[in-house]
Amino acid sequence: MPLTNYQPGTELCSLADMGSLRFKGTVDEIDVGKITAGMEAEVTIGALPDAKIAGRVDRIYPKAKKEGNATLFDIEISIAKDPGIVLRAGFSSTASIRIRDRKQVLTLPERLVLFENGKRFVEVPEGPVSGSGSTASAEQKTRKVEVQTGLSDGLNIEIVSGLKEGEKVVERPPREIK
């Protein structure tokens, strides 16, 4: 049907340039300030869960949009060509952007760090440690040691000072909810 002033024309086909694919997604307002154009990204495709595709942040849109109770910013990532992976336009995907990176650091599960009065502590056993592994049993006498922490991924936290590699840390059993 031809284009007229009263109705659009009929779409015959859609074309996609598969030579320059882009990831389009959203970033929460909490994280958008940590991301800049040029940062490296890793894109995971839902239909190809074992494939990790390299990319680079190209654009972060300046205007936010609301989705439910969240404030989100659109983002575009250019995807590098990978000769072993066949991509198709419209695949569902997730991008991971590394904000900061540290190597060869001491880390602990964040649940072992106690936060009191703006300071951070871990419990270490008093005297000889029974058992093996990096944690001591909760029945032993313990003392608190103040630690300085660094980066965290939400599960593990970097220990900058206060502990040395190989030192035992007490892991208390989870509390029961009544």
Order of alpha helices (4+ residues) and beta strands (2+ residues): beta-alpha-beta-beta-beta-beta-beta-beta-beta-beta-beta-beta-beta-beta
